């Protein structure tokens, strides 16, 4: 009279689909985090190369120059 076997199969199918969706979602979130980290690292590296040094060092040199100390050393790297 009642189709209990069909209901059980449908419930198992739904549970399996749910687990698959959770795995896919977590995988995509993990991949997005890794990709975002790589992009952020690449942007930071590119900016530091263009600045030619550490931002804190550049700020210290700029502050010293603003204070009137024009004789201070500016650390350079090869290619600067």
C-alpha positions as CSV (number, residue, x, y, z in Angstrom):
1,X,0.0,0.0,0.0
2,X,2.7,2.5,1.0
3,X,5.9,2.8,-1.0
4,X,8.4,2.8,1.8
5,X,11.2,1.4,-0.4
6,X,10.8,4.2,-2.9
7,X,10.8,6.8,0.0
8,X,14.0,5.3,1.4
9,X,15.7,5.4,-2.0
10,X,14.6,9.0,-2.5
11,X,15.9,9.9,1.0
12,X,19.3,8.2,0.3
13,X,19.5,9.9,-3.1
14,X,18.8,13.3,-1.5
15,X,21.4,12.7,1.3
16,X,24.0,11.7,-1.4
17,X,23.2,14.8,-3.4
18,X,23.5,17.0,-0.3
19,X,26.9,15.5,0.6
20,X,28.1,16.0,-3.0
21,X,26.9,19.7,-2.9
22,X,28.7,20.3,0.4
23,X,32.0,18.8,-0.9
24,X,31.7,20.8,-4.1
25,X,31.0,24.0,-2.2
26,X,33.9,23.5,0.2
27,X,36.2,22.7,-2.6
28,X,35.2,25.9,-4.5
29,X,35.7,28.0,-1.3
30,X,39.1,26.5,-0.8
31,X,40.1,27.1,-4.4
32,X,38.9,30.7,-4.2
33,X,40.9,31.3,-1.0
34,X,44.0,29.9,-2.6
35,X,43.5,31.9,-5.8
36,X,42.8,35.1,-3.8
37,X,45.9,34.6,-1.7
38,X,48.0,34.1,-4.8
39,X,46.6,37.2,-6.4
40,X,47.1,39.3,-3.3
41,X,50.7,38.0,-3.0
42,X,51.4,38.8,-6.6
43,X,50.0,42.4,-6.3
44,X,52.0,43.0,-3.1
45,X,55.2,41.7,-4.8
46,X,54.6,43.8,-7.8
47,X,54.0,47.0,-5.8
48,X,57.1,46.4,-3.6
49,X,59.2,46.0,-6.8
50,X,57.9,49.2,-8.2
51,X,58.6,51.1,-4.9
52,X,62.1,49.8,-4.9
53,X,62.1,48.9,-1.3
54,X,60.2,48.4,1.9
55,X,57.4,51.0,2.5
56,X,58.5,51.6,6.0
57,X,62.0,52.5,4.8
58,X,60.7,54.8,2.1
59,X,58.4,56.5,4.7
60,X,61.4,57.0,7.1
61,X,63.5,58.6,4.3
62,X,60.6,60.9,3.3
63,X,60.1,62.0,6.9
64,X,63.8,62.7,7.4
65,X,63.8,64.7,4.2
66,X,60.7,66.6,5.2
67,X,62.4,67.4,8.5
68,X,65.3,68.9,6.6
69,X,67.8,66.1,6.8
70,X,69.0,65.9,3.2
71,X,72.3,64.2,4.0
72,X,70.7,60.9,5.0
73,X,71.5,57.7,3.2
74,X,68.9,56.0,1.0
75,X,69.4,52.3,0.9
76,X,69.4,51.0,-2.7
77,X,69.2,47.6,-4.2
78,X,70.8,46.5,-7.4
79,X,68.9,47.9,-10.3
80,X,67.5,50.9,-8.4
